[in-house]
Amino acid sequence: MPSAGGIVQASFVVPDLGSAVDEYLTLGVGPWHVWEHPPIREVLYRGAPATTDAALAVSCSGDMMIELIQPHDDSPSPFRELIESRGYGFHHYGVVADDFDETLAGLTKRGCALALETRTDETLGGGRCFYVDTTSFLPGMLEVMESTPELVALFEDVRRISREWDGTNPTRGGWDGR
């Protein structure tokens, strides 16, 4: 189960999702759950309505979830910010918050701007998600995910499946719980 308050995910923006997954597979990280067009809605980028289209893949190495993100478009987004400022690479840490609104309020009080606000459907946790610009004191942004039963189940299942993985079926479409 993701521990509220601790880092549970490290995310990287990549130019080609398939190649990045293949590179991690050589390190024994897998299997990868891939969403070509994840179910993200209610997108606000830096406070303005926006659209974003990016493929993503998740797997675990030990207890740490690794997320790979490949933007499909040139729309303004936190992912494009990284590509334009530093190129591809580390983008954000992810945390799960039981006290989502309080966590967000504390970060904004500290002066961290909201870079992206979204809501996902149940296949990606069924809750709110914010990317907070923490680049003034961390090497990337911070993704704050609202703790929901669906998100907890997804994280637990991805960890379990990664631990039990026998090397077969290295990529899987979206989340199917297997």
N, C-alpha and C positions, 0 to 999 in steps of 0.2 A: 504494500500500500504506500502511496506517496506520503511522505512526511510533511505535513503542513509546516511552513517556515524554513524548510531546507531546499537546497537545489536538487531537483529531480531530473533535469534535462539540460543538455547542451546542444545548441542548434547552429547549423552552418548553412550559409547560402552557397549554392554550387551552380556552375554553368551547365552541367549535364547530370541529371539525377541518376540515370542508368550507370554512367561511368563512376560516379561517386559511390553508389551502392556496391558495384563490383570491387572498388578499392577496399571498402570496409569488409566485404566478404573474404578477401585475402587475409584479413586480420582475425577471421573467425567470428565476426559480428554478424548476426543474422538470427532468424530470417527477417526480412524487411516487409513491412506493411505499407503499401504504396497507394496514395490517393492522387490521381492525375488532376482532378478538379475537386478539392475538398469542399464539403458543405459548410461554407462560411457565409454568414449573412450579417446584415446591419453593420456594415463597415464604415467607420469614420477614420480618416487619416488626418492627423493633426487638427482634429475638430471639424473637418469638412466631410460631407458624404463622399464616398469613394467606392471604387471597385478594385478588387485585386484577384489575380488569377495566378496561382502558383501551385506546382505539384509538390507533394511532400511525402517523405518516407520516414518511418520510425522503427527502431530496433533498440535492444538494450545490450550494453556491455557491463556485466555485473548488474548492479542496481541502477546504474546511470542510463537513462534513455538518451539516445542520440537521435536527433531530428535533422533531416536533410531537406532543404527547400530550394526549388528551382523556379524562379519567376517565369511565367509564360508570356508576360506582356511588359510594356514599358511604362505602365501607369505609375504615378507617384506612390511610393510605399516605403516602409522602413527597410525593405530588402533592396530597393533601388538606391536608397540613401547609402547603404553600405557599399554597394557595387561602385557607385560614383565617387565615394570618398576614399575607400581603401581597396576596392576590388572584392573578390569572392573570399569567403572564409568564415571565421567565427562571427556569429550574429548576436545570440542572446543566451542567457541562462533562463530556465523555466522553474517557477515555483508554483505550488498549489496552496491556495489560501482558503482556510475555513472561514476566516473573517475578511472576506474579499473587499467589502467597501472600506473597512477600517485600514486594511493594508494599502489600498489605493490612496486613501486620504493621507496616510503617513508619508507615502512617497511623493505625492504632489506637494504636501506641506514642506518637504525637504527641497523642493524646487525642481523636481523631475517632471518633465512634460510628458503628457500622453501622446505617444506617437501613433498608436493604432488601437481602436476599440472594435471588437467583433463579438458575435455570438455564433456558436456552432450547434449543429444538430446532435442528436444522441450518439451517432456513430463516432463523433470526436469529443464526446464528453458532455454535450448538452448544456453548456453554460457560457458565461461571459468570459472574455479573455481580453487582457490589455497588454500592450507592449509599452513599457515605460522607458523613456530615454534616460538611462543611467550612465551614459558614456563619459560624463565628467568625472566619475569615480570608479567605474568598472570597465572592463575591456569590451563591453558590448551593452546591449539593452537587457531589460529584464521582462520576461513574459510572466504575468500573473494570471493564473488560471483559477477559475472559481471551482471549488471542490464540490463535485456532484457525485452521486452513486455511480453514474455511467463513466465519469472520468476515472474514479478510483478503480472501477472494474477494468477499464481499458489499460491503465498503467500496470495493474497487477497481472493481467493476462499477458501483456507484451513481455513483462519480465519472466513470467513462468515459461512462456513459449520459447523465449531466447535461451533460458537455462536448459530446457529439455530438447532443444533443436539438434537433430542428427545430421544436419548438412544438406538434407533434401528440401526441395521446394523453397529455394532461397528468397523468392519474392512472391508476395501475395497481394491481391487487389484489396485495397481499403482495409476495413476491419471486419473480420468474420468470426473472431473469437477462437481461431484454430492456429 
